């Protein structure tokens, strides 16, 4: 019986880590896209 609970707990932790990694990667992707748009909008430096 404890093996069943251990398996469920482990599955929950793995699933939670997968969701956390997905959210983290989405946040980083949005941040990188925003920075790229800001770089494109900035006028080139005059020489």
N, C-alpha and C positions, 0 to 999 in steps of 0.2 A: 504494500500500500504506500509506504513512503516513497518508493521509486516512482510511482505515478505522480505524486505531488512534486517531486524533484524535477521530473520531466516537464511538467506544466510550468513550474517556476522558471526553468531554464529556457523553455520556448518563449515565455513572456519577456524575459530579459533580452533574448536575442532579437525578438520582434521590436522591442523598445529601442534597442541600439540601432537597428536598421532604420527606424523612423527618425531617430535623432540625427543619424548621419545624413539622411535625405534632407531634413530641414536645414542642417548646417551647410550642405553643398548648395542648396537653393539660395540661401542667404549670401554665400560667397559669390555665386554666379550673378545674382542681381547687383551686388556691390561692384563687381568687375565690369558689368555692362554699363552701370551708371557712370563709373569713372571713365570708361571709353567714350561714352557720349559727351561727357564734359571736356575731354581732351579734343574731340572733334569740333566742338562748338567754340573752343578757344581760338582766337586768331593766331596765325603763325607769328613768331617773334620777328620783328623788323631788324634788319642788319644795317 
